[in-house]
């Protein structure tokens, strides 16, 4: 909100909420996810408590309220909960994955998927991609077992 003119403009979050909560096409059964990836800001996440409780309402500064529909879900992917209050944590279901338990394979898969998404790269470097995958499966596990 512009404090001088009192004019309201939707920000990123309110725009995403409005779009995600639009009714799906008739006969279309879908689930929509809003993903928050990054650190949790203490003030910001406290304002999200009303969305995460039974009310499921996002209240904006201008007084608008956006209800999180049943086909919309929130997902917070954070490094830690250092700034989250007990009130926020009690409203969330949590899955903790220790990076030590994750291993190296997801990093490899993410890197390879970037290559596979680009059709031009696949056509240019198809042989090299296959060789890299072969080397990875043949040698990386063996070397990682030696290191750890």
NUTI-269507 format. One record per residue (C-alpha): residue number from 1; residue in three letters; x, y, z. Coordinates in nm, 3 decimals. Example, Ala and Ser with C-alpha at 12.3 -4.5 7.8 and 13.67 -1.06 7.14 Angstrom:
residues 2
<node num="1" residu="ALA" px="1.230" py="-0.450" pz="0.780"/>
<node num="2" residu="SER" px="1.367" py="-0.106" pz="0.714"/>
This chain:
residues 148
<node num="1" residu="UNK" px="0.000" py="0.000" pz="0.000"/>
<node num="2" residu="UNK" px="0.130" py="0.344" pz="-0.090"/>
<node num="3" residu="UNK" px="0.105" py="0.525" pz="0.244"/>
<node num="4" residu="UNK" px="0.079" py="0.870" pz="0.084"/>
<node num="5" residu="UNK" px="-0.199" py="0.796" pz="-0.168"/>
<node num="6" residu="UNK" px="-0.348" py="0.495" pz="0.018"/>
<node num="7" residu="UNK" px="-0.353" py="0.315" pz="-0.316"/>
<node num="8" residu="UNK" px="-0.335" py="-0.064" pz="-0.302"/>
<node num="9" residu="UNK" px="-0.156" py="-0.282" pz="-0.555"/>
<node num="10" residu="UNK" px="-0.133" py="-0.658" pz="-0.524"/>
<node num="11" residu="UNK" px="0.211" py="-0.791" pz="-0.450"/>
<node num="12" residu="UNK" px="0.355" py="-1.122" pz="-0.563"/>
<node num="13" residu="UNK" px="0.198" py="-1.333" pz="-0.289"/>
<node num="14" residu="UNK" px="-0.152" py="-1.190" pz="-0.322"/>
<node num="15" residu="UNK" px="-0.139" py="-1.231" pz="-0.702"/>
<node num="16" residu="UNK" px="-0.027" py="-1.593" pz="-0.667"/>
<node num="17" residu="UNK" px="-0.304" py="-1.657" pz="-0.411"/>
<node num="18" residu="UNK" px="-0.567" py="-1.509" pz="-0.638"/>
<node num="19" residu="UNK" px="-0.452" py="-1.713" pz="-0.938"/>
<node num="20" residu="UNK" px="-0.418" py="-2.038" pz="-0.741"/>
<node num="21" residu="UNK" px="-0.766" py="-1.999" pz="-0.594"/>
<node num="22" residu="UNK" px="-0.945" py="-1.949" pz="-0.925"/>
<node num="23" residu="UNK" px="-1.199" py="-2.224" pz="-0.986"/>
<node num="24" residu="UNK" px="-1.067" py="-2.510" pz="-1.199"/>
<node num="25" residu="UNK" px="-1.231" py="-2.583" pz="-1.532"/>
<node num="26" residu="UNK" px="-1.557" py="-2.779" pz="-1.506"/>
<node num="27" residu="UNK" px="-1.497" py="-3.148" pz="-1.453"/>
<node num="28" residu="UNK" px="-1.124" py="-3.096" pz="-1.396"/>
<node num="29" residu="UNK" px="-0.998" py="-3.248" pz="-1.072"/>
<node num="30" residu="UNK" px="-0.669" py="-3.085" pz="-0.979"/>
<node num="31" residu="UNK" px="-0.456" py="-2.994" pz="-0.681"/>
<node num="32" residu="UNK" px="-0.263" py="-2.666" pz="-0.677"/>
<node num="33" residu="UNK" px="0.047" py="-2.608" pz="-0.469"/>
<node num="34" residu="UNK" px="0.203" py="-2.278" pz="-0.365"/>
<node num="35" residu="UNK" px="0.571" py="-2.341" pz="-0.290"/>
<node num="36" residu="UNK" px="0.768" py="-2.109" pz="-0.063"/>
<node num="37" residu="UNK" px="1.136" py="-2.180" pz="-0.107"/>
<node num="38" residu="UNK" px="1.379" py="-1.992" pz="0.113"/>
<node num="39" residu="UNK" px="1.433" py="-1.866" pz="0.462"/>
<node num="40" residu="UNK" px="1.138" py="-1.801" pz="0.690"/>
<node num="41" residu="UNK" px="1.104" py="-1.436" pz="0.789"/>
<node num="42" residu="UNK" px="0.961" py="-1.407" pz="1.142"/>
<node num="43" residu="UNK" px="0.715" py="-1.123" pz="1.071"/>
<node num="44" residu="UNK" px="0.603" py="-1.256" pz="0.735"/>
<node num="45" residu="UNK" px="0.537" py="-1.611" pz="0.856"/>
<node num="46" residu="UNK" px="0.336" py="-1.484" pz="1.154"/>
<node num="47" residu="UNK" px="0.103" py="-1.319" pz="0.902"/>
<node num="48" residu="UNK" px="0.064" py="-1.657" pz="0.732"/>
<node num="49" residu="UNK" px="-0.070" py="-1.821" pz="1.049"/>
<node num="50" residu="UNK" px="-0.430" py="-1.732" pz="0.960"/>
<node num="51" residu="UNK" px="-0.382" py="-1.907" pz="0.624"/>
<node num="52" residu="UNK" px="-0.242" py="-2.217" pz="0.790"/>
<node num="53" residu="UNK" px="-0.510" py="-2.251" pz="1.058"/>
<node num="54" residu="UNK" px="-0.873" py="-2.359" pz="1.016"/>
<node num="55" residu="UNK" px="-0.979" py="-2.021" pz="0.873"/>
<node num="56" residu="UNK" px="-0.749" py="-2.054" pz="0.571"/>
<node num="57" residu="UNK" px="-0.775" py="-1.680" pz="0.509"/>
<node num="58" residu="UNK" px="-0.506" py="-1.447" pz="0.381"/>
<node num="59" residu="UNK" px="-0.595" py="-1.098" pz="0.505"/>
<node num="60" residu="UNK" px="-0.435" py="-0.816" pz="0.310"/>
<node num="61" residu="UNK" px="-0.354" py="-0.465" pz="0.435"/>
<node num="62" residu="UNK" px="-0.638" py="-0.319" pz="0.226"/>
<node num="63" residu="UNK" px="-0.891" py="-0.544" pz="0.403"/>
<node num="64" residu="UNK" px="-0.933" py="-0.799" pz="0.121"/>
<node num="65" residu="UNK" px="-0.950" py="-1.159" pz="0.232"/>
<node num="66" residu="UNK" px="-0.850" py="-1.446" pz="0.009"/>
<node num="67" residu="UNK" px="-0.962" py="-1.791" pz="0.117"/>
<node num="68" residu="UNK" px="-0.729" py="-2.081" pz="0.042"/>
<node num="69" residu="UNK" px="-0.958" py="-2.324" pz="-0.140"/>
<node num="70" residu="UNK" px="-0.960" py="-2.699" pz="-0.066"/>
<node num="71" residu="UNK" px="-0.773" py="-2.774" pz="-0.390"/>
<node num="72" residu="UNK" px="-0.488" py="-2.536" pz="-0.291"/>
<node num="73" residu="UNK" px="-0.206" py="-2.636" pz="-0.058"/>
<node num="74" residu="UNK" px="0.100" py="-2.457" pz="0.080"/>
<node num="75" residu="UNK" px="0.448" py="-2.606" pz="0.088"/>
<node num="76" residu="UNK" px="0.737" py="-2.441" pz="0.272"/>
<node num="77" residu="UNK" px="1.081" py="-2.567" pz="0.174"/>
<node num="78" residu="UNK" px="1.319" py="-2.413" pz="0.424"/>
<node num="79" residu="UNK" px="1.669" py="-2.470" pz="0.553"/>
<node num="80" residu="UNK" px="1.572" py="-2.430" pz="0.918"/>
<node num="81" residu="UNK" px="1.295" py="-2.300" pz="1.143"/>
<node num="82" residu="UNK" px="1.513" py="-2.059" pz="1.338"/>
<node num="83" residu="UNK" px="1.268" py="-1.769" pz="1.303"/>
<node num="84" residu="UNK" px="0.940" py="-1.961" pz="1.312"/>
<node num="85" residu="UNK" px="0.736" py="-1.933" pz="1.630"/>
<node num="86" residu="UNK" px="0.577" py="-2.231" pz="1.807"/>
<node num="87" residu="UNK" px="0.239" py="-2.104" pz="1.677"/>
<node num="88" residu="UNK" px="0.361" py="-2.137" pz="1.320"/>
<node num="89" residu="UNK" px="0.528" py="-2.473" pz="1.373"/>
<node num="90" residu="UNK" px="0.214" py="-2.616" pz="1.535"/>
<node num="91" residu="UNK" px="0.018" py="-2.538" pz="1.216"/>
<node num="92" residu="UNK" px="0.253" py="-2.730" pz="0.986"/>
<node num="93" residu="UNK" px="0.317" py="-3.090" pz="0.903"/>
<node num="94" residu="UNK" px="0.691" py="-3.135" pz="0.875"/>
<node num="95" residu="UNK" px="0.928" py="-3.361" pz="0.693"/>
<node num="96" residu="UNK" px="1.294" py="-3.324" pz="0.787"/>
<node num="97" residu="UNK" px="1.561" py="-3.455" pz="0.555"/>
<node num="98" residu="UNK" px="1.916" py="-3.435" pz="0.683"/>
<node num="99" residu="UNK" px="2.156" py="-3.353" pz="0.396"/>
<node num="100" residu="UNK" px="2.384" py="-3.631" pz="0.522"/>
<node num="101" residu="UNK" px="2.105" py="-3.882" pz="0.461"/>
<node num="102" residu="UNK" px="2.018" py="-3.738" pz="0.121"/>
<node num="103" residu="UNK" px="2.346" py="-3.832" pz="-0.044"/>
<node num="104" residu="UNK" px="2.486" py="-3.720" pz="-0.378"/>
<node num="105" residu="UNK" px="2.243" py="-3.885" pz="-0.622"/>
<node num="106" residu="UNK" px="1.972" py="-3.611" pz="-0.613"/>
<node num="107" residu="UNK" px="2.231" py="-3.348" pz="-0.705"/>
<node num="108" residu="UNK" px="2.340" py="-3.559" pz="-1.002"/>
<node num="109" residu="UNK" px="1.982" py="-3.620" pz="-1.113"/>
<node num="110" residu="UNK" px="1.896" py="-3.250" pz="-1.093"/>
<node num="111" residu="UNK" px="2.202" py="-3.160" pz="-1.299"/>
<node num="112" residu="UNK" px="2.126" py="-3.425" pz="-1.562"/>
<node num="113" residu="UNK" px="1.759" py="-3.322" pz="-1.582"/>
<node num="114" residu="UNK" px="1.869" py="-2.973" pz="-1.683"/>
<node num="115" residu="UNK" px="2.046" py="-3.128" pz="-1.983"/>
<node num="116" residu="UNK" px="1.754" py="-3.355" pz="-2.067"/>
<node num="117" residu="UNK" px="1.500" py="-3.069" pz="-2.068"/>
<node num="118" residu="UNK" px="1.686" py="-2.887" pz="-2.343"/>
<node num="119" residu="UNK" px="1.614" py="-3.077" pz="-2.668"/>
<node num="120" residu="UNK" px="1.885" py="-2.888" pz="-2.855"/>
<node num="121" residu="UNK" px="2.143" py="-3.003" pz="-2.599"/>
<node num="122" residu="UNK" px="2.023" py="-3.362" pz="-2.620"/>
<node num="123" residu="UNK" px="2.062" py="-3.363" pz="-2.999"/>
<node num="124" residu="UNK" px="2.408" py="-3.202" pz="-2.981"/>
<node num="125" residu="UNK" px="2.550" py="-3.398" pz="-2.690"/>
<node num="126" residu="UNK" px="2.354" py="-3.723" pz="-2.684"/>
<node num="127" residu="UNK" px="2.666" py="-3.939" pz="-2.690"/>
<node num="128" residu="UNK" px="2.837" py="-3.736" pz="-2.417"/>
<node num="129" residu="UNK" px="2.527" py="-3.749" pz="-2.197"/>
<node num="130" residu="UNK" px="2.513" py="-4.128" pz="-2.230"/>
<node num="131" residu="UNK" px="2.886" py="-4.153" pz="-2.154"/>
<node num="132" residu="UNK" px="2.846" py="-3.932" pz="-1.845"/>
<node num="133" residu="UNK" px="2.560" py="-4.147" pz="-1.718"/>
<node num="134" residu="UNK" px="2.765" py="-4.460" pz="-1.776"/>
<node num="135" residu="UNK" px="3.067" py="-4.317" pz="-1.594"/>
<node num="136" residu="UNK" px="2.848" py="-4.203" pz="-1.308"/>
<node num="137" residu="UNK" px="2.687" py="-4.542" pz="-1.257"/>
<node num="138" residu="UNK" px="3.020" py="-4.724" pz="-1.299"/>
<node num="139" residu="UNK" px="3.257" py="-4.511" pz="-1.094"/>
<node num="140" residu="UNK" px="3.093" py="-4.254" pz="-0.868"/>
<node num="141" residu="UNK" px="2.936" py="-4.499" pz="-0.622"/>
<node num="142" residu="UNK" px="3.264" py="-4.688" pz="-0.596"/>
<node num="143" residu="UNK" px="3.459" py="-4.367" pz="-0.528"/>
<node num="144" residu="UNK" px="3.202" py="-4.233" pz="-0.283"/>
<node num="145" residu="UNK" px="3.221" py="-4.560" pz="-0.089"/>
<node num="146" residu="UNK" px="3.600" py="-4.512" pz="-0.066"/>
<node num="147" residu="UNK" px="3.565" py="-4.156" pz="0.060"/>
<node num="148" residu="UNK" px="3.300" py="-4.230" pz="0.321"/>
